[in-house]
Amino acid sequence: MAGRSKTAQAAFDIAKPVAEQMGLELVDAEYKKEGPDMFLRLFIDRKGGIGIDECEEFTRVIDPIFDEQLKHDADYFEVSSPGLTRPLTTAADYRRYEGEKLDVTLFKAIDQGKTFVATIASGEEEAVVLTAEDGTNIRVEYKDIAKATRHIEF
C-alpha cells in the first residue's frame, strides 16, 4: 500500500516471503507513533480469515528475524487481522474474497445504482467482475470504486 514509512516498508519486505511460506498473505505494515510509543504492526490474512493462533504463530516466527534483520526502535510489535470491515483496496484483496458478497459504493452510478451489494466473481489486475443480486455480471474498474467492504450478515 502507498504511504508506508521506510521502516514499515522494510518490515513488509522482510515479512512477506515468510508469510507466504506459512500460507498467509501479508496485507500491510505500519510503523507509527501513538502517544509516547512507537508501534510496528503487521496485518495478515488468508482466504477464510485468520484467528489469534495464526497471529501468535506468525509473531513467533517473524520476531527473531526482525531482531536480526530490521533496524527499528518500536516499543511494541503487533500482528493482527486487517478486520472484517476493512475496505478492499488491491486486486489481491478482491481475489482473496472471490465468491463473497460486498457492499460497493461507486463514485458514479451505474444500472445497479451508486451503492449496491454484489458477489465477487473474479478479481482482475485493473478491475473486478461482480455479480449483482439480479444475476447480472458487472465489470468495474478499481479506480471507479469509492469503497468496497465485505458484506456482513448477522
C-alpha positions in Angstrom: 0.0 0.0 0.0 1.2 3.5 -0.7 2.3 5.7 2.1 4.4 3.2 4.2 7.3 4.7 6.1 10.8 3.3 5.4 10.6 1.1 8.5 7.2 -0.2 7.6 8.3 -1.0 4.1 11.4 -2.7 5.3 9.3 -4.8 7.7 6.8 -5.6 4.9 9.6 -6.7 2.5 11.2 -9.0 5.2 7.9 -10.5 6.4 6.1 -11.0 3.0 8.0 -14.2 2.0 7.8 -15.6 5.5 4.0 -15.1 5.5 3.7 -16.8 2.1 5.7 -19.8 3.3 3.2 -20.1 6.1 0.2 -19.9 3.8 -0.6 -16.4 4.8 -0.9 -13.1 2.9 0.8 -10.1 4.4 -1.7 -7.3 3.7 0.1 -4.3 5.2 2.6 -3.0 7.6 2.6 0.2 9.6 5.1 2.0 11.8 3.6 4.8 13.7 3.7 6.9 16.9 0.7 6.5 19.3 1.1 8.7 22.4 4.7 8.4 23.5 5.2 5.0 22.0 6.2 3.7 18.5 4.2 0.7 17.2 5.2 -1.7 14.4 2.1 -3.6 13.1 1.8 -6.3 10.5 -1.6 -7.2 9.1 -2.0 -10.8 7.8 -4.9 -12.6 6.2 -5.9 -15.6 4.1 -9.0 -17.0 2.5 -11.4 -17.9 5.2 -9.8 -15.4 7.6 -7.3 -15.8 10.5 -7.5 -16.0 14.2 -5.4 -15.3 17.2 -3.5 -18.6 16.8 -2.2 -17.7 13.3 -1.2 -14.2 14.6 0.7 -15.7 17.5 2.4 -18.3 15.3 3.5 -15.6 12.8 4.7 -13.4 15.6 6.9 -16.2 17.0 8.4 -16.9 13.5 9.0 -13.3 12.4 10.1 -11.7 15.7 13.6 -13.3 15.7 14.0 -12.5 12.0 13.2 -8.8 12.7 15.6 -8.8 15.6 18.3 -9.9 13.2 17.4 -8.0 10.0 15.3 -5.0 10.8 16.6 -1.8 12.3 13.8 -0.2 14.2 13.1 1.3 17.6 9.5 0.2 18.0 8.3 0.0 21.6 5.6 -2.5 20.6 5.3 -5.1 17.8 1.9 -6.5 16.9 0.5 -8.9 14.3 -3.2 -8.6 13.6 -6.0 -9.4 11.2 -7.0 -6.5 9.0 -10.5 -6.8 10.3 -13.8 -7.8 8.7 -14.9 -4.4 7.6 -11.5 -3.2 6.2 -12.1 -1.7 2.7 -10.7 -3.8 -0.1 -8.0 -1.8 -1.9 -6.0 -4.1 -4.0 -6.5 -6.7 -6.7 -5.2 -9.3 -4.2 -8.0 -8.3 -1.8 -10.7 -8.9 -4.4 -9.1 -12.3 -5.4 -8.9 -13.4 -1.7 -12.6 -12.8 -1.3 -13.9 -14.3 -4.6 -17.3 -15.8 -4.1 -18.2 -13.5 -1.2 -20.6 -10.6 -1.1 -19.5 -6.9 -1.0 -21.1 -3.6 -0.1 -20.0 -1.5 -3.0 -20.1 2.3 -3.4 -19.1 3.8 -6.7 -18.0 7.4 -7.5 -20.6 7.4 -10.3 -23.9 5.5 -10.5 -24.4 2.6 -13.0 -27.5 0.5 -13.7 -27.4 -1.1 -10.2 -27.0 2.4 -8.6 -24.2 4.1 -6.8 -24.4 1.8 -3.8 -25.3 -1.9 -4.1 -24.5 -5.4 -2.8 -22.8 -7.8 -5.2 -20.7 -11.0 -5.2 -17.1 -11.1 -6.4 -16.9 -13.3 -9.5 -13.3 -12.6 -10.2 -10.6 -10.1 -9.3 -8.5 -8.9 -12.3 -5.5 -6.6 -12.4 -7.4 -3.4 -13.3 -11.0 -4.4 -12.5 -13.3 -6.7 -10.5 -16.1 -8.7 -12.1 -19.1 -8.6 -9.8 -22.4 -10.5 -9.9 -25.3 -8.3 -8.9 -28.2 -9.6 -6.9 -30.2 -9.9 -10.2 -27.5 -12.2 -11.7 -26.0 -9.6 -14.0 -22.2 -9.6 -14.2 -20.6 -6.1 -14.0 -17.0 -5.3 -14.7 -15.9 -2.3 -12.5 -12.5 -0.8 -12.7 -10.9 -0.3 -9.3 -10.5 3.4 -9.9 -14.3 3.8 -10.1 -14.9 2.2 -6.7 -15.2 4.7 -3.8 -15.4 2.0 -1.2 -15.9 -1.8 -1.1 -16.2 -3.8 2.1 -17.2 -7.3 2.8 -21.0 -7.6 3.3 -21.6 -8.9 6.8 -24.9 -10.6 7.6 -26.0 -11.3 11.2 
